[in-house]
Structures are given as C-alpha cells and as structure tokens.
Amino acid sequence: MISYEAFRAEVERRKRERWPAILASEPPGRAPGRRPRDSEKERLLLRLDRLRLEQRSRDASLRVRQDPRDGD
C-alpha cells in the first residue's frame, strides 16, 4: 500500500507535468480552466460576469460613508 504523502507527491508531480500542456491548449484571453468549452455557455457566463460587475459598481456608488465629524 502507498502512503498518503507519497500519493500526494505523485499527484503534484503529475500536475506539474501536465499543467503547461493544459495552459497551452487554452485560447488566449481566457482564464485557464475557468470556462466551459461550449460557446453558448461561454456567452452566458460572460453576460453574467458583466451583470455582476455592473451591479458591484452600482452598489459601490451607493455606499454612504460616515463623516468622522458626526461621531460626537
């Protein structure tokens, strides 16, 4: 039987060997391993990302900062 540490070391070794090939196969301009290869799903996720970023910027502009002089 193989020890857990030996197993983890083997998994890490395989990742180091395979990761450059995985990165090279991804199209440029895309976060590696983050997106599906289906173009319809890609469009949907891009749309959702844009909506999320717009919402985040709207929320940030609505935040009210407390004036330090109002603390008294």
N, C-alpha and C positions, 0 to 999 in steps of 0.2 A: 504494500500500500504506500502511496505517496503522501508526504506531509503537506499540510495546508500551505506552509511557507514556500515549499518547492512548487506547488501548484500555482500560487500567486506569481512567483517569479517567472514561471513558464508563460503564463497569460500575459504578463507585462512584456516579456521578450517578444512574443508574437505580435502584440500591439505595436511595439517599436518597429518591427519589420514591415508590417502591413500598412501602417498609417500613412507613410509617404505615397504609396500607390493609391490609397483612398483619396487623399487630398489632390493628387494629380488628376484623378478622374472627375472631380467636381468642376462644373463650369465656373469661369471667373466671375467675380462679383457676387458670389453666393456664400453664405456661411456654411462651412463644411458640416455635413451630417444633420443640418437643422431642418432642411426642407425635403418634402417628398419629390420624387421624380415625375409625378403626374402633373402635367401643365395646368389642368383645371384646379387641382388642389393648390398648386403654387399661386395661381391668381387669387384664389380665395384667401389664402394666408397673407399675401401681400396687402390685399384690401383690408383685412382685419388688423394687420400691423399699422397701416396708415390711419385707420379709425382710432386705434388705441393711442397712437402718438398725438393725434389731434385732440382727443379727449384729455390726455395728460397735459397738453399745453393750455387748454381751456381751463382745466382745474387749477393749474399753477397761476394763471392770471386772475383767478377769483379769490385766491388766498388773501386773507386780511392779516396784516402784520400789526401787532400791538405796539403802540407807541410807548417807548420806555418811560416817558414822562407821565403816562396815565397810571403807572403802578402805585402812585401815592394815594 
